[in-house]
Amino acid sequence: MKSSNVTEEDFIFSITASSSNGPVDEFLLELFDYSPTLSCDGAPKKVIKNFDELIDFFETIE
């Protein structure tokens, strides 16, 4: 099995989604700095609340 190299751009994520049809967030994606224990403790490095923000985030890391 090949091990992956961890870079400063690696994240651990936590996501919450709701089935609400109202004008609330579509989902909540929290990105945390990578840690070997894969913990999502402390304040997230980045919070993404909808698909537009998610697309913007992907465009910035390309």
FENURGI-V195098 format. One record per residue. N is the residue number from 0. RES is the residue in three letters. SS is DSSP state (a for helix, b for strand, c for the rest). PSI is psi in degrees with one decimal (* if undefined). Layout:
n:N res:RES ss:SS psi:PSI
n:N res:RES ss:SS psi:PSI
//
This chain:
n:0 res:MET ss:c psi:134.1
n:1 res:LYS ss:c psi:132.8
n:2 res:SER ss:c psi:148.7
n:3 res:SER ss:c psi:146.7
n:4 res:ASN ss:c psi:135.7
n:5 res:VAL ss:c psi:131.0
n:6 res:THR ss:c psi:175.9
n:7 res:GLU ss:c psi:-15.5
n:8 res:GLU ss:c psi:0.8
n:9 res:ASP ss:c psi:139.1
n:10 res:PHE ss:b psi:159.8
n:11 res:ILE ss:b psi:144.4
n:12 res:PHE ss:b psi:157.0
n:13 res:SER ss:b psi:132.8
n:14 res:ILE ss:b psi:141.9
n:15 res:THR ss:b psi:132.4
n:16 res:ALA ss:b psi:149.0
n:17 res:SER ss:c psi:161.6
n:18 res:SER ss:c psi:16.7
n:19 res:SER ss:c psi:139.1
n:20 res:ASN ss:c psi:4.7
n:21 res:GLY ss:c psi:-174.7
n:22 res:PRO ss:c psi:33.9
n:23 res:VAL ss:c psi:173.3
n:24 res:ASP ss:c psi:142.3
n:25 res:GLU ss:c psi:-38.5
n:26 res:PHE ss:b psi:171.6
n:27 res:LEU ss:b psi:111.2
n:28 res:LEU ss:b psi:118.6
n:29 res:GLU ss:b psi:127.1
n:30 res:LEU ss:b psi:127.9
n:31 res:PHE ss:b psi:153.2
n:32 res:ASP ss:b psi:144.9
n:33 res:TYR ss:c psi:139.5
n:34 res:SER ss:c psi:147.2
n:35 res:PRO ss:c psi:-25.1
n:36 res:THR ss:c psi:-3.1
n:37 res:LEU ss:c psi:38.9
n:38 res:SER ss:c psi:146.8
n:39 res:CYS ss:c psi:53.9
n:40 res:ASP ss:c psi:154.9
n:41 res:GLY ss:c psi:-167.6
n:42 res:ALA ss:c psi:138.5
n:43 res:PRO ss:c psi:151.9
n:44 res:LYS ss:c psi:-32.4
n:45 res:LYS ss:b psi:138.6
n:46 res:VAL ss:b psi:127.8
n:47 res:ILE ss:b psi:128.1
n:48 res:LYS ss:c psi:-9.1
n:49 res:ASN ss:c psi:174.4
n:50 res:PHE ss:a psi:-33.1
n:51 res:ASP ss:a psi:-44.3
n:52 res:GLU ss:a psi:-36.4
n:53 res:LEU ss:a psi:-43.5
n:54 res:ILE ss:a psi:-44.1
n:55 res:ASP ss:a psi:-42.1
n:56 res:PHE ss:a psi:-46.3
n:57 res:PHE ss:a psi:-36.9
n:58 res:GLU ss:a psi:-30.9
n:59 res:THR ss:a psi:-22.7
n:60 res:ILE ss:a psi:-2.2
n:61 res:GLU ss:c psi:*
//
